[in-house]
Every structure is written in C-alpha cells, then in structure tokens.
Amino acid sequence: MCRLLGVVSTSSQPLADVLRDDLEQFTALSCDHCDGWGLGYADEGGGYTVRKQPETAQSSAAYRAALEEARTDAAVLHLRKASPGMINTPLNTHPFTDGRVVFAHNGWCADTGALDAELARAGGPSCQGTTDSERYFGLVVAALRSVAPEVALTGVSHRINALTRTEALNCLLLTDEALYAFSSFDASRPTFSGRDPVATYTMRYRIGPEGVVVASTGWEDPALPWEPLTNGRVLRVGRRDLHTSVHRVVPSWADQRIAAAEERMAPPAAV
C-alpha cells in the first residue's frame, strides 16, 4: 500500500507552488508510507525527469530539493510502503519510466513469477527490480504500443487479476497527452494490513482554477471540492486543455483488444 498524488496545471510553473494547498499534508503521510519517495514530471526540455530515493520523504533533504527543482505542467508523486518481502532499493522505488511515460502503482499482486511470464509473452521491457509494480508497468508499456491508455490500463488489470491474487491495481500514468488515474481494487476483501479497502484505495480528484489534482486517500482537506473516482474507471486529464473525463471500459473487451493487437504484431511462425 502506497500513496499517490498527480497534478496537471494550466502552465509550467514551480511544482511547490502548484501543490501549495496539498504538499505538506501529502508528505506527512510518509510517517507511515516510509519506504521510499518518488517524483516524476514533464520537464521543460520536452522529456521526463524522475527523482526517487528509498527513504522517508518527510526527513529527506533530497525530496525537498527535488520538489524545489521541479518546474512543470504535469507531475506524479509516490510515497512507498513496501509489500512484505520487498526490499528498499532505488530500483524498487516508484515512479517508473521508459522515457515516454511515467507510472506509479498503489496496491499489491501476489505472484511476480506469473507476471514475469506474462510480461515475456507480451514482449514487454525487462525489469531491473523485484516488485510486482514494475511488472505491472511493463505490461502497460507493452499494451500502449497498440491501444489507447484507457484500454491498456483496463485490459492489463483484467489480465493480472486473472493471473494472480491482487489487492489493488490503482495507478497514475503520465503521457505526452494526458495524466491518467486508474482505480482498480477488490472492495470485498480487507487489505493485507486489515484496513477497509474502500477507505484505503478510493481515489479522488479536484478540478480547480489552476489545474486538476488527483490523489489516493488519507490527507485530503474536506473543505475542498474532491470528487471520488469510481472503482473500475479511468480518469483522463488532458495536458493541453485540462479537459477532464471519466471512462468506463469493459475489462474483457479491453483484454481482447490487446490480444488482437499482439496477434497482429507477432512474428510469423517458423516453418
């Protein structure tokens, strides 16, 4: 279980200014989510900058420096609470990037071996760390070669849920076009920590005059106009116009679209 925070603003500006109403409350959650922090954002050179360390954000000078350095119109922040058996290293710290997208996960999958096999079958990128989250990221990257992000996120989650037991596949995905937030969790089963899954994994977003903020639970100011993101839905926030829309994609249909694309892209069988 981790914490997520994403933002898209009307213009490129210091991130600390964009998140001035949210940043300290979010950072305070690192007292519990203490196994690492990460920041990924669209930089002014047209690419992405990722800064992360396997340490507690609240006491990290590097975290504060990264926030001060960031000037952007779109960013993803992550506070890590490591799953049982997962070590704290930079390679296991979110967000992940392939240079084209930035991705952070909040949740847990039981069987990384099954995910490795599926990732190899899908032709996704190789993993450097040991987390289920990096494998989830790799499957999304593979799917994005042929389908839209809304379809990729929904279809990949359907595949992972069919492969292994999961607690949640909540995530943020930042692309050149938009920030995507995906809510996907099992509301019927208590979390590994024994907490209520709805209270733990419901995501929320807020549309304001200077931008859109999306976040996991645990810190939102109730005086501000937060809206819940329905479980199973994908929120899209366009980076050019801040147009905000919520999408419901049928999971099995999304999986079929990915499978059909994989079949078209597969090399011909040897004869």
N, C-alpha and C positions, 0 to 999 in steps of 0.2 A: 504494500500500500504506500502510495506516494502522494504528492500534491502537485497540481498543475496550475499554471497561470499563463494565459495568452492575451495578446493585445494587438489590435490594428488601429492606427491613428490616421488623422487626416493629412499629416505631413511628417517628414523625417525630422525628429527632434530628440533631445536627450531623454532616454528611457526613464530616468528617475523623475523627470517632470511629467511624463505621460501617466505614470503609475503613482503619482504623489499621494492619491487617496487610498491606495491599496498595498503599497510595497512593504511597509513596516509590519502590517498585520499578517501579510503572507509570510514574510521572513520569520516572524515569531513562531510559526508552525515548525520550524526546523529544530526546535527543542525536542520534538517527538520524531519528526522525519529528518533524522540527524546523520544519515549515512552518505550524504553527498548533495551537491547542488550543481545545477547546470543552467546555462543561458545560451540560447541560440537566436540570432536575429539577422534580418536582412541589412547588410551594410551598405555604405554609400558608394562602394566600388562595384555594386551590382551582384555581389555574391552573398555568402553567408559567413558569419563569424560565430564560432562556438567556443565558449569558455566553460570549463567544468572542473571540479575537484571532488575527491571522495572525503569530504569533511563537512562539518556542520556550518550552514550558511551564516547563522547569526554571529558566530565568533570568527568568521573568515575574512581576513583583510583582502584576499583575492576576490571574494564575492563582491565586496563593496567597490573595489577597483574596477571590476568588470561592468558593474552597473553604471558607474560614473563614465566609463569609456564609451558605452553603447549610445549611439545616435542612430535612430531607425524609425521606420513607419510600421514595423511588424516584428514581434518577438514572442518567444516561448521560454518560460522558466519552469524548472522542475526541482522539487525537493525530494530526495530519495529516502525511502525506508526500505532497506534491503529485505528481500524474501529470505526465509530460513535457508541456510546453507550457501547463500550467495556472498562472496567476498566483496570488500570495498576497494575498488581499484578505479583509475580513470576510465579504463575500457568498459567497465560495468556501469558507469555513470551516464545519465541522460543529460541532454538530448543526443540523438544520433543523427548523422548527416552523411549523405553521399555526394555533397556538393551541389545537388539540385533541389533537395528538400531537407527539412528539419523535422524530427519526430521525437515525441516523448510519450511514455506509456504510464498509466496508473492502473495497477492490477496485478494479476498473477496467473500463470499457467503451470500445470503440474509437470509436464514431461518435455524437457528440452530435446531429448533424443528424437521424439516423434516430430518435433518442429524442425530439427536438422534434416531429417529425411524428406519432409515436405519442401523445405527450402531448396534442397538439392534437386528435387524433382521439378520444381518451378523455375530453376535456373536463376535463383536469386544470388545476391552477393554473399561472400563468405563472411563469417562472424569472427571478430577479434576477441570478444569477451565471452562470458559464460551465462549471460542472462537470457531468460525467456523473452524479455523485451526487445533485445537486439534481433532475435529471430523473427519476432512479430514485425519489426521494422523491415527486415529483409524481404519478407513475404509481401509487404505493402509495396516496397520498391519494385519487386518483380511484377506485381499486378499493374502498377502505374504505367508500365510500358505499353499497355494495350487498352486500358479502360480509365474512365474518369475517376477522380479521387473518391467521390461518394460511393461509387460502385466498388472500388478497390477496398476501401475500409470495411464496407459491409460484407463483401464476399470473402475477404480474408478472415474476418472474425467468424463467419459461418464455418469455414474450413477448420480453424483452430478449435472451435467448440466441438466439432465432430471428431477431432483427433485426440483430445485430451481434456481433462477436467480443468475448468477455469473459474476464477473468482470474478475478474473484471478485465475488459479489454478497452477501457477508456483511453483516449489518446488525443493529442494535438498534432496536427500535420500542417507545416508551413510550406507553401509553394510560391512560385513567382506570381501566381494569380490570386491566391487567397489563403486565409487561415481556415483550417477545418478542425472542428471539435466533434469527436465521436463518443457517444455514450453507449456503453455496452457492458452490462453486468447482470449477474444472477440475483434477482431480488428475492428469491425464495429461500436462499441458504445463508445463514450467518457467515460473516467473514472469518478468515483464519484467526484473526485476533478476537473473535467473539462479538464484534460490533455489528450493529444493524447495517445491512448492505445499502439500504436506500439512503440513510443518513450519511453513510460513508462515501458512496460513489455517485450520487446525483450531481450532475454538472449544471452550472448556471452561467448566464451571460447578461451583460448590461450594455445597453445602447445609450451613449451619451453624446453631447455636442462635439467632442473632440475625438471620438473613436468608440470602439467596441472592445469590451473586456470579457473574457471567458475564463472560468475557474472551477476547480473542484471545491468541495465544501470545507467548512471549518473556520472561516475567517471573515466572510462577507458582512459588511455593515448593513444591518437590517433596514436602516433609514434610506438606503439607496435602492433603485428600482431593478432588482435582479429578477430574471425570468428563468425558470427551470428548463433544461433541455431534456425532453422525454427520452426515456431509455429506448435504445434502438435507433435513434435518429442521428443525423449528421447536420451540424450547423456549418454553414459556409459564410465567411465574411470576405467580400471582395476587397482587394487591396487598392484598387484604383478608384472605386466609388463608395466603399464601405457598405454596399448593398448586402443585406443580411437575410438569409433564407434558411429554412429548416427542411431537410429532405428525409423522406422515409423510402428506403429501398428494400424490396423483398429479399431477404438473405439468400434463399436458394436460387433465385433468379440471378443475383449478382455473382454467385459462385459459378453458375452455368456460363455467364458471360466471360468470366476469367478463364474457365476451362476451354471454351470455344476458341478464345484468343490464343491460349497456349498451344492448342492443337494446330492452329494455322501457322504458328511461329516455329513449331518443332521441325528439326531437320528430317529429311526423308529417311526411312528405314533402309539399312544396308541390305542388299540382295546378293 
